[in-house]
Amino acid sequence: MNPTIISTRIKYFRKLRNISQLELEIIIGASSGSICRIESGKVNPTKETLFAIARALNLNNTETAY
């Protein structure tokens, strides 16, 4: 999948859940600024990070597949 699409969808679901970038970083144990870099497309998240984000945002199977 295109990294830009992934970053856009992460941002969409994060905002839908009313979670700030900092809150998401704390929940998944990521370094400061990492969600900003992911959402801006500067870095591609690892598979493990994507799973952690999906769990933290309580994404269901349909949302995850989207």
CORKA-V680429 format. One line per field, one symbol per residue. ss: DSSP state (h for helix, s for strand, l for the rest). psi: psi as a letter, one per 30 degrees, with the letter a starting at -180 (. if undefined). A space follows every 10 residues. Layout:
ss->???
psi->???
This chain:
ss->llhhhhhhhh hhhhhhllll hhhhhhhhll lllhhhhhhl llllllhhhh hhhhhhllll hhhhhl
psi->kkeeeeeeee eeeeeeghkl eeeeeeefhl lkfeeeeeff gelkkleeee eeeeeeghkl eeeef.
